[in-house]
Amino acid sequence: MPNLDDIMKMAGRLQDDMAKAQASLDGIEVEGAAGGGLVTVRATAKGRILGLAIDPSLLRVEDKEMLEDLLVAAFNDAKGKADAAGHAEMQKMTAGLPLPPGFKLPGM
């Protein structure tokens, strides 16, 4: 059984590793889409929006409401994928740690 000093050292290393993992999330890109790809949103796994693409066929005044709905759907799709990618990265960081079942670290 590890002593208190060993546990504190492990916690310090884990905190450093978690900070590095959080920083690396900004380098992982995901793409959300809606309307069969007519609207796409690129984002990082940290949730930073990188770009937005709208098919020109949607740029008509009479399609304004539909375009707004597609934008919301594409952003939500990108956010869901960013959250999943971030969670997967954090899972890699904690794999093999002797954590009790159901224990969640901050940011996961």
BALOBA-1460 file (C-alpha; in Angstrom, 3 decimals):
// residues 108
<rec num="1" residu="m" x="0.000" y="0.000" z="0.000"/>
<rec num="2" residu="p" x="1.467" y="3.397" z="-0.963"/>
<rec num="3" residu="n" x="2.297" y="5.824" z="1.821"/>
<rec num="4" residu="l" x="1.022" y="9.404" z="1.998"/>
<rec num="5" residu="d" x="4.134" y="10.848" z="0.328"/>
<rec num="6" residu="d" x="3.728" y="8.449" z="-2.611"/>
<rec num="7" residu="i" x="0.059" y="9.377" z="-2.943"/>
<rec num="8" residu="m" x="0.888" y="13.107" z="-2.886"/>
<rec num="9" residu="k" x="3.577" y="12.645" z="-5.561"/>
<rec num="10" residu="m" x="1.129" y="10.639" z="-7.684"/>
<rec num="11" residu="a" x="-1.501" y="13.355" z="-7.259"/>
<rec num="12" residu="g" x="1.005" y="16.028" z="-8.320"/>
<rec num="13" residu="r" x="1.984" y="14.052" z="-11.428"/>
<rec num="14" residu="l" x="-1.666" y="13.455" z="-12.222"/>
<rec num="15" residu="q" x="-2.418" y="17.160" z="-11.894"/>
<rec num="16" residu="d" x="0.450" y="17.988" z="-14.279"/>
<rec num="17" residu="d" x="-0.721" y="15.312" z="-16.730"/>
<rec num="18" residu="m" x="-4.300" y="16.587" z="-16.563"/>
<rec num="19" residu="a" x="-3.138" y="20.148" z="-17.310"/>
<rec num="20" residu="k" x="-1.184" y="18.884" z="-20.332"/>
<rec num="21" residu="a" x="-4.196" y="16.865" z="-21.505"/>
<rec num="22" residu="q" x="-6.499" y="19.880" z="-21.185"/>
<rec num="23" residu="a" x="-4.064" y="21.965" z="-23.228"/>
<rec num="24" residu="s" x="-3.822" y="19.263" z="-25.898"/>
<rec num="25" residu="l" x="-7.614" y="19.295" z="-26.357"/>
<rec num="26" residu="d" x="-7.286" y="22.566" z="-28.257"/>
<rec num="27" residu="g" x="-5.297" y="20.685" z="-30.928"/>
<rec num="28" residu="i" x="-7.985" y="18.064" z="-31.569"/>
<rec num="29" residu="e" x="-10.473" y="19.124" z="-34.243"/>
<rec num="30" residu="v" x="-14.018" y="17.878" z="-34.735"/>
<rec num="31" residu="e" x="-16.678" y="18.794" z="-37.272"/>
<rec num="32" residu="g" x="-20.387" y="19.079" z="-36.643"/>
<rec num="33" residu="a" x="-22.848" y="19.033" z="-39.507"/>
<rec num="34" residu="a" x="-26.532" y="19.565" z="-40.179"/>
<rec num="35" residu="g" x="-28.838" y="19.411" z="-43.169"/>
<rec num="36" residu="g" x="-26.867" y="16.600" z="-44.757"/>
<rec num="37" residu="g" x="-23.686" y="18.655" z="-44.627"/>
<rec num="38" residu="l" x="-25.196" y="21.905" z="-45.912"/>
<rec num="39" residu="v" x="-23.998" y="23.565" z="-42.698"/>
<rec num="40" residu="t" x="-20.756" y="22.516" z="-40.999"/>
<rec num="41" residu="v" x="-18.984" y="23.784" z="-37.908"/>
<rec num="42" residu="r" x="-15.344" y="23.022" z="-37.095"/>
<rec num="43" residu="a" x="-14.325" y="23.156" z="-33.433"/>
<rec num="44" residu="t" x="-11.616" y="21.949" z="-31.080"/>
<rec num="45" residu="a" x="-12.242" y="19.305" z="-28.436"/>
<rec num="46" residu="k" x="-11.932" y="22.156" z="-25.953"/>
<rec num="47" residu="g" x="-14.990" y="23.791" z="-27.587"/>
<rec num="48" residu="r" x="-13.300" y="26.639" z="-29.464"/>
<rec num="49" residu="i" x="-15.060" y="27.310" z="-32.793"/>
<rec num="50" residu="l" x="-12.639" y="27.285" z="-35.727"/>
<rec num="51" residu="g" x="-14.907" y="27.732" z="-38.704"/>
<rec num="52" residu="l" x="-18.370" y="27.702" z="-40.181"/>
<rec num="53" residu="a" x="-19.410" y="26.741" z="-43.700"/>
<rec num="54" residu="i" x="-22.843" y="27.368" z="-45.209"/>
<rec num="55" residu="d" x="-23.835" y="25.992" z="-48.582"/>
<rec num="56" residu="p" x="-24.793" y="28.912" z="-50.879"/>
<rec num="57" residu="s" x="-28.134" y="27.253" z="-51.667"/>
<rec num="58" residu="l" x="-29.272" y="28.181" z="-48.134"/>
<rec num="59" residu="l" x="-28.575" y="31.891" z="-48.547"/>
<rec num="60" residu="r" x="-32.067" y="32.959" z="-49.505"/>
<rec num="61" residu="v" x="-34.255" y="35.215" z="-47.400"/>
<rec num="62" residu="e" x="-37.133" y="32.753" z="-47.481"/>
<rec num="63" residu="d" x="-34.816" y="30.066" z="-45.981"/>
<rec num="64" residu="k" x="-33.696" y="32.238" z="-43.043"/>
<rec num="65" residu="e" x="-35.535" y="30.266" z="-40.355"/>
<rec num="66" residu="m" x="-34.350" y="26.920" z="-41.729"/>
<rec num="67" residu="l" x="-30.759" y="28.227" z="-41.884"/>
<rec num="68" residu="e" x="-30.965" y="29.359" z="-38.261"/>
<rec num="69" residu="d" x="-32.200" y="25.905" z="-37.226"/>
<rec num="70" residu="l" x="-29.403" y="24.227" z="-39.197"/>
<rec num="71" residu="l" x="-26.780" y="26.490" z="-37.601"/>
<rec num="72" residu="v" x="-27.994" y="25.592" z="-34.128"/>
<rec num="73" residu="a" x="-28.021" y="21.890" z="-35.022"/>
<rec num="74" residu="a" x="-24.505" y="22.034" z="-36.511"/>
<rec num="75" residu="f" x="-23.122" y="23.873" z="-33.459"/>
<rec num="76" residu="n" x="-24.752" y="21.350" z="-31.129"/>
<rec num="77" residu="d" x="-23.372" y="18.470" z="-33.205"/>
<rec num="78" residu="a" x="-19.870" y="19.967" z="-33.041"/>
<rec num="79" residu="k" x="-20.190" y="20.514" z="-29.280"/>
<rec num="80" residu="g" x="-21.289" y="16.929" z="-28.736"/>
<rec num="81" residu="k" x="-18.351" y="15.635" z="-30.749"/>
<rec num="82" residu="a" x="-15.948" y="17.990" z="-28.962"/>
<rec num="83" residu="d" x="-17.210" y="16.774" z="-25.583"/>
<rec num="84" residu="a" x="-16.838" y="13.133" z="-26.665"/>
<rec num="85" residu="a" x="-13.300" y="13.707" z="-27.979"/>
<rec num="86" residu="g" x="-12.329" y="15.520" z="-24.799"/>
<rec num="87" residu="h" x="-13.769" y="12.778" z="-22.621"/>
<rec num="88" residu="a" x="-11.900" y="10.120" z="-24.634"/>
<rec num="89" residu="e" x="-8.608" y="11.988" z="-24.190"/>
<rec num="90" residu="m" x="-9.150" y="12.337" z="-20.458"/>
<rec num="91" residu="q" x="-10.005" y="8.639" z="-20.210"/>
<rec num="92" residu="k" x="-6.623" y="7.853" z="-21.789"/>
<rec num="93" residu="m" x="-4.923" y="9.963" z="-19.138"/>
<rec num="94" residu="t" x="-6.590" y="8.184" z="-16.236"/>
<rec num="95" residu="a" x="-6.340" y="4.649" z="-17.632"/>
<rec num="96" residu="g" x="-4.449" y="2.491" z="-15.171"/>
<rec num="97" residu="l" x="-4.863" y="4.848" z="-12.211"/>
<rec num="98" residu="p" x="-6.042" y="3.116" z="-9.062"/>
<rec num="99" residu="l" x="-9.248" y="5.134" z="-8.749"/>
<rec num="100" residu="p" x="-12.317" y="3.773" z="-6.973"/>
<rec num="101" residu="p" x="-15.252" y="2.747" z="-9.216"/>
<rec num="102" residu="g" x="-17.399" y="5.717" z="-10.172"/>
<rec num="103" residu="f" x="-14.744" y="8.263" z="-9.139"/>
<rec num="104" residu="k" x="-14.583" y="11.206" z="-11.537"/>
<rec num="105" residu="l" x="-11.725" y="13.641" z="-11.766"/>
<rec num="106" residu="p" x="-12.461" y="17.328" z="-12.372"/>
<rec num="107" residu="g" x="-12.952" y="18.069" z="-16.063"/>
<rec num="108" residu="m" x="-14.262" y="14.626" z="-16.924"/>
